[in-house]
């Protein structure tokens, strides 16, 4: 997985590219963000911490470059959504493409997330 983040006038936009899998989940779940190797998982963990610290800011995950998403990664998205909702913010999934869009629909994630085409 490749990860980048940008603050924009519409909110914090995080971009995920490549494959988001159990390995990324395991790396995030097993270590605090400060102990992760310099990696996309560390960047994502830091961004999740930043989301909690900015409750009024809308958060957007741009999935346009994501090619694969497994069930553990879907679980991570649900955890992130729950955490930002509790803090009073929102998490939007933007531009899921290819196999990702129907997978999100099949998993009923369109009932949980706002998904922008």
C-alpha positions in Angstrom: 0.0 0.0 0.0 1.1 3.5 -0.8 -0.3 6.4 1.3 -0.3 10.1 1.1 -2.1 12.9 2.9 -3.0 16.5 2.0 -4.9 19.2 3.8 -7.3 20.9 1.5 -10.1 23.5 1.9 -12.6 20.7 1.9 -10.8 18.7 4.6 -8.0 16.2 5.1 -7.7 14.1 1.9 -5.8 10.8 2.4 -5.0 8.8 -0.7 -4.5 5.0 -0.7 -2.9 3.3 -3.7 -2.1 -0.3 -4.5 -3.2 -3.1 -2.2 -4.6 -2.6 1.3 -4.4 -6.0 3.1 -4.2 -7.9 6.3 -0.4 -7.2 6.4 -1.1 -3.5 6.6 -3.7 -4.2 9.3 -1.3 -6.5 11.3 1.4 -3.9 11.2 -1.0 -1.2 12.5 -2.7 -3.4 15.1 0.5 -4.7 16.6 2.4 -1.5 17.3 1.8 2.1 18.3 2.3 4.5 15.4 5.6 5.7 16.8 7.0 2.2 16.8 6.1 1.3 13.2 8.8 1.2 10.6 8.8 4.2 8.2 6.1 2.8 6.0 2.6 3.6 4.6 1.2 1.8 7.7 2.9 4.3 9.9 1.7 7.2 7.9 -1.8 5.8 8.0 -1.6 5.3 11.8 -0.4 8.9 12.2 -3.3 10.1 10.0 -5.8 8.2 12.1 -4.4 9.9 15.2 -4.7 13.2 13.4 -8.3 12.5 12.6 -9.1 12.0 16.2 -7.4 15.3 17.0 -9.4 17.3 14.5 -13.0 16.5 15.2 -14.6 19.3 13.2 -12.6 18.6 10.0 -14.2 16.3 7.4 -11.9 13.4 6.4 -11.8 11.9 2.9 -10.1 8.7 1.8 -9.4 8.8 -1.9 -9.5 5.2 -3.2 -9.1 6.0 -6.9 -5.7 4.3 -6.9 -6.6 1.3 -4.7 -6.5 -2.0 -6.6 -7.2 -4.5 -3.9 -8.9 -4.4 -0.5 -9.2 -7.4 1.7 -11.6 -8.1 4.6 -9.1 -6.9 7.3 -8.6 -3.6 5.5 -12.4 -3.2 5.3 -12.5 -3.7 9.0 -9.8 -1.0 9.4 -12.0 1.4 7.4 -14.9 0.6 9.7 -12.8 1.3 12.8 -11.6 4.6 11.3 -15.1 5.6 10.5 -16.3 4.8 14.0 -13.5 6.8 15.6 -14.1 9.9 13.5 -17.8 9.7 14.1 -17.4 9.5 17.8 -15.1 12.6 17.6 -17.9 14.4 15.8 -16.4 14.3 12.3 -17.1 12.4 9.1 -15.2 10.0 6.8 -16.0 9.9 3.1 -14.7 7.3 0.7 -14.0 9.0 -2.6 -13.7 7.5 -6.1 -13.5 3.7 -5.5 -12.8 2.2 -8.9 -12.4 -1.2 -10.6 -13.2 -4.1 -8.3 -13.2 -1.8 -5.2 -16.6 -0.1 -5.9 -18.7 -3.3 -6.2 -16.8 -4.9 -3.3 -17.8 -2.0 -1.0 -21.4 -2.3 -2.2 -21.5 -6.1 -1.7 -20.1 -5.6 1.8 -22.9 -3.0 2.4 -20.3 -0.4 3.2 -22.3 2.1 1.2 -24.8 1.9 4.1 -22.0 3.0 6.6 -19.9 5.4 4.6 -20.7 8.3 2.3 -19.2 7.2 -1.0 -18.5 9.7 -3.7 -18.1 8.5 -7.3 
